[in-house]
C-alpha cells in the first residue's frame, strides 16, 4: 500500500510539473484545430497494432501445441488493456491474460510462457527501430550528445538482455555474483530467475515460430509509431515519420520506469523534452500524449465491455491440470 501511495504521489508531482509549463491558450487552440480524419486514421492504425499483437501471441501459443481462435485471443487482449488502464500497474493485464488462457486451455505454465516471451519480443525490437532512425537522422539531430547517450543506454540494455536471455550465459557469470549471494537469497532472486528460464525453455527448438513472432513484433511497433506520427500530424506537429521512430521508443522505455502509475507523468515529460529538441512546444507535446493515451483508454473501455459480456459466451473452464498435466 505504501508503494502505491508513493507512486501516486510521484505521478501527481510529475503531471503537475509538466502541466505547469503548458500555455493553456495554446492548448485550447490546438484542440480547436484537431483534424478528426487523421485522428480516426491514427486510431485505426492502433487497432491494426492490436491485431498484429494478437497474431503474434497466437503464433507463440500454437508453438506450444495449444489451439485458440484469433477471436478469443483478441478478446483476452482487450480485457488485458482494460486492466492495464484501470489498475495501478501494467502487470495486472498480463496476469489476467494468464488466467484467461489457462482457464480456456487448462495449461497455466504454457499460458505464462507465451505471454512472457511475447512481452520480451515487444521490448526487444524497440532498440533496432530507434537505432535505425538515429542513423538516418544523425546529421540533423539537435543536442546530438543526448541522443547518443540515450542510444548508448538502450544499446547496453539490448546487449545485456541478449546476453542473459540464455541460461548458460548467466551461469558463466556465477563467480561475479558470489559477493551478492546474501542479497540474492534474501529477495528470492535465484528462484525467480530459475522460474524465468524454465518459462523460456518452452520455446527451445522453436526458432521458426519465435522468428515469425519477432517479425510480427517489428511490424506491430512500426505500425504503432506510424499511428503516433499520424496523431502528431492531426495537431500540426511538423516532423517526419523517421523522427517518430527515433522518439517514440525513447518515450516507451521511459514510460516503463516503475515510479509512477502506468507511466503517467513520465510519458508526458519525456515527450515534452524530446519533441522540444525539435522545436515542438509543450502544449503540442502534451496534447499528443492525451491523444495517444486516449486511444489506449478507449481500447481499455472496449475491453471492459468485453469483460462484462464474455460470461455469456465463454465455455466452462478446462479441467484442472489440463491436457499436459500442468497447473
N, C-alpha and C positions, 0 to 999 in steps of 0.2 A: 504493500500500500504506500509506503514512504517513497519507494522508487517511482511509482506512478504519479504521486503528487509532485515530486521533484521534476519529472519530465513535463508535467502540465505547467509548472512554473516556468521552466525553460522555454516551452512553446509560447506562452503568453509574452514572455520577455522578448523573444526573437521577433515575434509578429509585431509587437509594439514598436520595436526598434526599426524594423523595415517600413512599417506604415507611417512612422513619424517623418520619413523622408519623402513621402508621396505628396505631390501637388494635387489636391483633390479636384480642383477645377480642371486640370489636365485629365484626370481620371474620368470625370463625367463627360468631357469632350470625346475621349476615346470610346466610351460606351455608346455615345450617340452616333459615332461613325462606324461602328462594327458592321462588317459585311456578312449578313446571315448566311448567304450561299456558301462562302468559304468556311464558316463555322460548321455548316452541315457536312461539307466535304471532309473537314478535319475529324468530325465525329464518325463518319462512315469509314475513314481510314483506321480509326481506333478500333472499330468493330472488326475490320479485316485483321488487325493485330491480334485481337482476342481469338478469332477463328484460327489463325496460324499457331497460336499458343496451344489451342485445343488439339489441333492436328499433331503438334509436337508431343504433347502429353500422350495422345493415343498411340503414337509410334513407340514410345517408351513403355507404355502399358502392354501393348501387343508383344513386344520383345520378351516379356516375361511369361508369355503363354496365356494371357488374360484377354478376353474379347469383350469390349464395352463399346456401345454405339457412340458416334460423334455427338448425337443429340444429348445423350445422358452426360457425357463428359463436359459438354458445353454448359449444361445446366449446373453442374458442380462448379465450373469455373466462375459462373456469375454469382453463385452463392458465396464462393470464396471472396469475390470482390465486395460483396455486401459486408462480410465480417471484417475484411481488411479496412473498410472505410468507417465502420461504426464500432470497431473495437480499438482499444488504445495501442495495439501493436500490430504490425503486418503479419506476424506469425499466426495470428488467430485464424485467418482464412485457410492457410495451409493445413493446420490441424483439422479443420472441418473437412477439407478435401480428403485427408487420410481416412477420417471416419466414414465419409460418404462412400468412397471407393471400396473400403474394406467391408462396409455394410452390404454393398452390392455383390462383391466377389468372395467375401469370406477370407481374404488374404491381406492381413494387416501389414505384414512385413514387405510384401511386394508393392502395396499401395504407398508405403513410406518411401521405398526405394525410387519409384517412378517420380515422385514429387521432389525428392532431394536432388536427383540428377537433373530434372527439368529446371529447377531453380538455378543450379550451378551453371548450366549451359546458358541460361539467360544472362547471367552475370559475366560469363567468360567472354562473350563477344563484344562487350562494351569497349574494351581497350583497343582491339583491332580497328573498329569503326572510328573511334576517336583519333587513333594514331594516323590512319589514312587521311582523315580530314586535316590533321595538323600538318602533314607533309604537303598537301595540296595548297594550304594557305600560308605556309611558313614565311614566305617573303612579304606578306601583307599583314602579319599579326602585330597588333599593338601590345605593348608590355610583354614582349616575347618571352622574357625570362620567367614570368609567372606561368605561362603556358608550358614552358619547358619543365618547370618544377612540378606542375600538375601531371604532365605526361610521365615524368620520371616516377612519381608516386604510383600512378596506375601501372606502369611497367613493372615496378617492384612487386606490387600485389599480384599482377598477372604471372610473373615468373615464380613467385613463392607458391601461388595456387597450383601452377603446373607441376611444381616440384613435389608438393605434399599430397597431390591427388593420388599418388601411388604409395601403398603401404610400405613397400620395401625401401623407398627413399627416406621415409620417416625413421625406419629402423636404423638407417645409417647415421641418423642424427642423434641416436640414443646417448652417446657419450657427452654431447653438448647439453643434454637435458638433465644429467645427473645432479648438478648443483641445485636444480629446482624441484627435486623429487618430492620434498615435503609439501610444497605448494600444489603440485600436480595431484598428489594423493588427497590433500585437503578438499579440493574442489571437484574431485572425481573426474579429472580431465582425461586420465588414461582410459577409464571405462567409456567415457563419451566418445573418445577418438576411436576406440575399438568398435563401438556400435556404428559409427560413421563409416568405417572401412568395411564392416560387414554388409552395410547397406549398398556400398558401391560394388561389392563383389557380385551382386546380382547381375551386373552388366559385363562381367568378364566374358570374352569371346563373342560379344555382340557389337562389334565395331561398326558394322554396316548400319545398324539401327541407330547407334549413338551418332555416327557421322551424319545420317539423314536428319536427326533431331538437331544437331549443331547447325546444319544448313538452314533449317526452319527457324532457328534462333536468330541467325543473321537477318533473314527476311523479316521476321517479326520486329526486331529492333529497328531495322531500316524503315519499315512502314510507320512505326511509332514516331521516329524522328521526322519523317516527312509530314506526318499529321501535325506535329508541333510547329513545323515550318509554315504549313498552311494556316494554322491558327494565328501565327505571327503576322502573316500577310493580311489576315482579316482585320487587324487593328493597325496596319500601316507600318509594321517593322520591316525595314528595307534591308534585309540580309538574305543571302542566298542559302540554298539547302545545305551546301557544304559547311557553312558556318554553324548550322544547327547540328550537323553530325559531329562537329567539334565540341559544341557547348552542352548539348543535352546529356551525353554520357557523364560529363562532369557534374551536372546537376543531379543526375540519378545516383551517382556514387556519393555525393554529399548528402543526399536525402537519406541514405542508408545509415548514416552515423546515428547510433541509438541514444540520442539525448533529448529528442522531442517526440511528440505524439504523431505517428505516421509521417515524420519528416516535415511537418508544418513549421514554418519559420525558417528552416534550413533551405528548403526548396526556393522560397521567395528571396531569401538573402543571396543565395548563390546566383539565381537568375539576375537579380539587380546588379551584382558585381560583374558577372561575365558579359552580360549584354551591355552594361555600361562601358566596358572597354571598347565596344564598337559604336559608341555614340547613342545608344538607346537609353531613353530616360527611365527614371524609377517608375513612373506611372504606367508606362507601356510594359515594363518587365513584370510588375505586379499584376496587371490586367491579364497578361499572357498566362501567368501562374493560375489566376482564377479560372480562365478558360480550360487549361489543361486539367486542373484538379476538378473542375466542374464536370467534365466528361467522365472522369472516374467515379464521381458521386452519382451521376445518372446511371452508370453501369451498376454501381452498388445498389441503388434503389431498385433497378430491374432484378438484380439478384435477390433482393428482399422479397419481391413479388413471387419469384420462382420458389424461394424457400417456403413461403407461406402456402403455395398451391401444390407443391410436389407430393404432399402426403396423399393426395387423391390419385396419384399416378404411380408412385414408387411400388415396386414389388416387396414382398416380405424379405427381411434380412436373410442373407445366406447363413447356413448353419455355422455355429461357432467352430473355429478351426479350419473351415473352408476346405477346398479341394486339395490343398497342398499340406494340410495339417498344421498350418501356422496360425498363431493367434494374433 
